[in-house]
Amino acid sequence: MALVYPTLYRRRITDVTVEELQRLGVAGILLDVDNTLTTHDNPAISDEVSAWLDMMRAAGMQPAVVSNNKEERVRPFADSIGLPYQAKAAKPLPRGYRAAARMLGLRTDECIVIGDQMFTDVMGANLCGMRSILLEPIEPE
């Protein structure tokens, strides 16, 4: 398996469907923050992303935030959308992903990582045996 190849590629997080995650046997969704759920340093998500999270939860999925950002950025953001989180995850190292899976009470093979960075989100997922969905960044960096 090539370390930088995602399982799936989608334009936006709202393009990811419950059905495709269920086909993959996913129970946990590990989400990047910046340029995945919201734009850089934005403390809020859009109504569309909020509805997507509600839809995932209603389908029995367990979302969590996994970010390399500091606690000061991640905690208030995750709290505002009601998600558990792992800050300072040291992506692409597996440590943060494995901690998030344990936090959700899941095995790594039951989780999928969704993010906009090939060399952190996708590579980190592949290093610890998780699947991944690579998104286009919400806005260019």
N, C-alpha and C positions, 0 to 999 in steps of 0.2 A: 504494500500500500504506500503510495507516495504521500509524504507528510503534508503537502500543501494542497491536496485535492479534497474539496468538500464532498459530502454525500449528495447535497442538493445545492442549487444556486437559485436565488430568488431576487427580485428587484427590491422589494420592501418586506418588512416583517408581516405586514397585513396580507401578503400574498401566500404565506404559509398556512396550510389548511389542517384542520383537525384530522381529516381522513388520511392525509399523507403521513402525519405523525403516528397515527394509530397503525397504519400499515407497517411502519418501521418498528413498532413495538415500544414506542417512546412513552414514558411516564413523567419524566422530568425534563424541563426546558431551562437551560442555563443561558441567560441573556446578558450580552454586553450592554453598556449604557450608551456612551457617546457614539453618535452616527448609526445606532441600531434602534434604540428605543426613542431617542430624542437627539437633538443637535447638541454640539459641544457646549458644556456648561449650562445648559438649559435645565432648570429644576422641575420641569413639567413634561408630561407626554401629551400627545394630541388625543382628541376624542376618538379617532380611529384606532389608535394603538390601545387606548383604554378599553374599547369595545372588543378588540382582539384578545386582550388579556382575560377579559370576562368570559369570552367564548371558550378559551383554552381551559380556564378553571372549571367552567360548567361541564366540560367534556372529561373532567377528572385529571387533567394534566396539572403538574406541580411546577410552576415557574419560580425561578430564583435569579437574582442578579449576581453576576460574577464579573468583577471589574478590577483592572490594575490601578484605578484611581484610589486616592486616599479616603480614609474613613469619613472625613469631613465632607466630601462630595457624595459618596455612595450612600451613607446611612440616611441622610434626610431624603434623598431621592427615592431609595427603596421603601422607606417608611411611608412616603407620600402615596405610593401605589400599592402598599400592603404586601410587599414581597420580602422574603428573607434574602440575605445578601452575604457575599464574600468580597470584602474590599482587599486591596493590595494583594491580588491573587497571584502575582508573578507569572502571568501568562507569557509564554506558552508552556511553562513548566506545569506538570500535572497536579501539583499540590493543591492549588486553589479549586480546580475542577473536582478533584476527589473529595475535598472538604465540603464542597457544595452538595455533591451527591450524598455524602453521609448525613449532612444537615437535613436533606429531604427524606432520608431513610431508604435510599435507592442504590442499586449497583450502578457502576459506570456504564454498563451496556444498556441500561434502561434510560439513559440521558442523551440529550442532543444539545449541542452548543449552537447558538445563533449569534452571529456577529458580522462585522464588516471588514475584518482584517485577516488576511490569509496567514500572516506569519505570527499571529498571536492566537486568534480564535480558532481557526481551522487546524493549524499545526498543533496547538495545545490539545484540542479534542482528539486528534489522531494519536498523539503520544500517550494518551491514557485510555484508549479504546472506546471513545465516544464517537458518535456520528456528529456531523456538523452541517449547518446551512450557512453559506456565505451570502451576505446581502451587499447590494450596492450601498456605499455610504449615503446618508441622507443629504449631506452637502459636501462639496469638495473641501479638502483640508489645505 
